């Protein structure tokens, strides 16, 4: 499907972009900016921000929308929390976003490593606010509590798509499980955030149903962006949603009660995340 004029490539340039790129590459760390082929990489790196991806670059799941490698991951890198904290310091970040691959191969699905990473960032960078974009941990509340206990400023978990399309788009995650995860986070008085993609074949009524579902479980922050096929092996784009339609969804979600809504073609979960700490 031919891309419309509002979907344009963004080119990288500038000294800050180069500095950010060098820090990331020299640290040996992974970012979702690169592995996910994020269209905002140039903009974010030029501002000195990045979303770090912990627990390796190989995921145990194979979601049809995602370009992250799938297979058998290596054991968690024991010094990764310290390396992340050092990179945050080197980049002088006021706000940092951490995400991860799914680690269904681990007994705790990586929750202990998650907690250590948050703890290390806080220890070395007490002035930096933290958002974590977490997997579903198969809905295990004891594992979720490990993250909550470290008190990140925002906890995000993405619904990704509407209920009907979830089995097609996500390889293991379930719509209801993700809602339960978000509900548990919100019940613990943590700023709760979720994100979805449009253009996978969903209807307007299904999007509105998702908006209502997310609000009902206590989600406060919502991001809505255009799905872009990252490679030929991923799902094709079913539709390019117009900027006007994104703006309409934003107004609807705000009127229904969300505190913050980012809704535009290039919006991703961590886009402008520093504005979501309130």
C-alpha positions in Angstrom: 0.0 0.0 0.0 1.4 3.4 -1.0 2.2 5.6 1.9 0.2 8.9 2.0 1.9 12.3 2.1 1.6 12.6 5.9 3.8 9.5 6.4 7.3 10.7 5.6 10.7 9.5 6.5 12.6 11.4 9.2 16.3 11.9 8.7 18.9 12.1 11.4 21.4 14.8 11.8 23.1 17.1 14.3 25.7 16.9 17.0 23.3 15.8 19.7 22.1 12.9 17.6 25.7 11.8 17.0 26.5 12.1 20.7 23.5 10.0 21.7 24.3 7.4 19.0 27.9 7.1 20.2 26.9 6.7 23.9 24.4 4.0 23.1 26.7 2.1 20.7 29.8 2.4 23.0 27.8 1.1 26.0 26.8 -2.1 24.2 23.2 -1.4 25.3 20.0 -2.1 23.2 17.3 0.4 22.4 13.8 -0.2 21.0 14.6 2.9 18.9 16.8 0.6 16.7 15.3 -2.8 17.2 11.8 -1.5 16.6 12.7 0.7 13.7 11.0 3.6 15.4 10.2 6.5 13.1 10.9 9.0 15.8 14.5 7.9 16.4 16.0 10.9 14.7 13.9 13.4 16.6 14.4 11.7 20.0 18.2 11.1 19.6 18.6 14.7 18.4 17.1 15.7 21.8 19.4 13.3 23.7 16.6 10.9 24.6 16.3 7.2 24.0 14.2 4.1 25.2 16.5 1.5 26.5 15.7 -2.2 26.0 16.9 -4.6 28.8 17.2 -8.3 29.0 18.8 -8.7 25.6 17.5 -8.2 22.0 16.0 -11.7 21.5 12.3 -12.1 22.5 10.6 -15.4 23.4 7.4 -14.2 21.6 6.8 -13.6 18.0 4.2 -10.9 17.7 3.2 -10.2 14.1 3.6 -6.4 14.3 7.1 -6.4 15.9 10.5 -6.5 14.3 12.4 -7.6 17.4 14.3 -10.9 16.9 12.6 -14.0 18.1 14.4 -17.1 19.5 16.2 -18.4 22.5 17.7 -15.5 24.4 21.0 -15.4 26.3 21.0 -15.3 30.1 20.5 -11.8 31.5 23.6 -9.6 31.5 24.5 -9.3 35.2 25.9 -5.7 34.9 23.3 -4.4 32.6 21.5 -2.4 35.3 24.7 -0.5 36.1 25.4 0.1 32.5 21.9 1.5 32.0 22.4 3.8 35.0 25.8 5.0 33.6 24.3 5.7 30.2 21.5 7.7 31.8 24.1 9.7 33.6 26.3 10.2 30.5 23.3 11.5 28.5 22.3 13.7 31.4 18.7 12.5 31.1 15.9 14.2 33.1 13.6 11.4 32.1 14.3 7.8 30.9 12.1 5.1 29.4 13.0 1.4 29.9 11.4 -1.5 28.1 12.3 -5.1 27.5 11.8 -8.2 25.4 9.5 -10.9 26.8 11.5 -13.4 28.8 9.1 -16.3 29.2 12.2 -18.6 29.5 13.0 -17.2 32.9 11.3 -18.4 36.1 10.5 -14.8 37.1 10.2 -13.6 33.5 12.9 -11.0 34.1 11.1 -9.2 36.9 14.1 -9.3 39.3 16.3 -7.8 36.6 13.7 -5.2 35.9 13.6 -4.2 39.6 17.4 -4.0 39.8 17.5 -1.8 36.8 15.1 0.7 38.2 16.9 0.6 41.6 20.2 1.3 40.0 19.0 4.2 37.9 17.5 5.8 41.0 20.6 5.3 43.0 22.9 6.9 40.3 20.5 9.5 38.9 18.1 10.6 41.7 17.0 13.6 39.7 15.8 11.4 36.7 12.2 10.4 36.4 11.5 6.9 35.1 8.9 5.3 32.9 8.9 1.6 32.5 7.1 -0.1 29.5 6.7 -3.7 30.8 5.6 -7.0 29.4 2.5 -8.7 30.8 4.4 -11.2 32.9 1.5 -13.6 32.1 -0.6 -11.5 34.5 1.4 -12.7 37.5 0.7 -10.0 40.2 3.6 -11.1 42.4 6.0 -10.3 39.5 4.2 -7.0 38.8 4.6 -6.1 42.4 8.3 -6.3 42.1 8.2 -3.5 39.6 5.7 -1.5 41.5 7.7 -1.7 44.7 10.6 0.1 43.0 8.3 3.1 42.5 8.9 4.2 38.9 7.1 7.4 38.0 5.0 5.8 35.2 4.2 2.2 34.5 3.1 1.4 30.9 1.8 -1.7 29.4 0.5 -1.7 25.8 -2.8 -3.2 24.7 -1.4 -2.8 21.2 -4.7 -3.4 19.4 -8.4 -4.0 19.8 -9.8 -7.2 21.4 -10.8 -8.9 18.1 -7.4 -8.5 16.5 -5.3 -9.4 19.5 -5.0 -13.2 18.7 -3.8 -12.2 15.2 -1.4 -9.5 16.2 0.1 -10.7 19.5 1.5 -14.2 19.7 0.8 -15.0 23.4 -0.6 -12.0 25.1 -4.3 -11.8 25.7 -6.5 -8.7 25.7 -8.1 -9.5 29.0 -4.7 -10.3 30.6 -3.4 -6.9 29.6 -6.4 -5.2 31.0 -5.9 -7.0 34.3 -2.3 -6.0 34.3 -3.2 -2.3 33.8 -5.9 -2.6 36.5 -3.5 -4.0 39.0 -1.0 -1.2 38.3 -3.7 1.5 38.6 -5.0 0.0 41.9 -1.5 0.5 43.4 -1.8 4.3 42.8 0.8 4.4 40.0 0.5 6.6 36.9 -0.8 4.0 34.4 -0.3 4.2 30.7 -1.1 2.1 27.6 -0.6 2.4 23.9 -2.3 1.1 20.7 -1.7 1.0 17.0 -4.2 1.8 14.3 -4.3 0.6 10.7 -4.4 -3.1 11.4 -8.0 -3.5 10.3 -9.8 -2.3 13.4 -13.2 -0.5 13.2 -14.0 2.8 14.9 -16.4 1.1 17.3 -13.7 -1.3 18.3 -11.3 1.6 19.0 -14.0 3.3 21.1 -14.6 0.1 23.0 -10.9 -0.2 23.8 -10.8 3.4 25.0 -13.7 2.6 27.3 -12.0 -0.6 28.5 -8.7 1.1 29.3 -10.4 4.0 31.1 -12.5 1.6 33.2 -9.5 -0.2 34.6 -7.8 3.1 35.6 -5.5 4.0 32.7 -4.6 7.7 32.8 -2.3 8.1 29.8 -3.1 6.8 26.3 -0.9 6.8 23.1 -2.4 6.1 19.7 -0.2 5.8 16.6 -0.1 4.4 13.1 1.1 0.9 12.5 3.9 0.8 10.0 5.1 -2.5 8.7 8.7 -2.8 9.8 9.6 -5.7 7.4 8.1 -8.0 4.8 7.6 -10.8 7.4 5.4 -8.6 9.5 1.7 -7.9 9.1 0.9 -5.5 6.2 -0.8 -2.2 6.8 -4.5 -2.5 6.3 -5.2 1.3 6.3 -3.4 4.6 6.8 -5.4 6.6 9.3 -5.6 10.4 8.6 -4.2 13.0 11.0 -7.7 14.3 11.3 -9.0 10.9 12.5 -6.1 10.7 15.1 -7.1 14.2 16.3 -10.7 13.0 16.6 -9.7 10.0 18.7 -7.7 12.3 21.0 -10.6 14.6 21.7 -12.9 11.6 22.3 -10.4 10.0 24.8 -9.9 13.3 26.6 -13.6 14.0 26.9 -14.1 10.5 28.3 -11.6 11.2 31.1 -8.0 10.4 30.2 -5.5 12.9 31.6 -3.1 12.8 28.7 -3.6 11.5 25.1 -1.0 11.5 22.4 -2.6 10.6 19.1 -1.0 11.1 15.7 0.5 9.0 12.9 4.1 8.9 14.3 3.2 8.6 18.0 4.8 5.7 19.8 4.6 4.5 23.4 7.6 6.5 24.5 7.1 9.5 22.3 7.3 12.7 24.4 7.2 10.5 27.4 8.9 13.2 29.6 5.5 15.1 29.4 3.7 12.2 30.9 5.0 12.7 34.4 2.5 14.8 36.2 
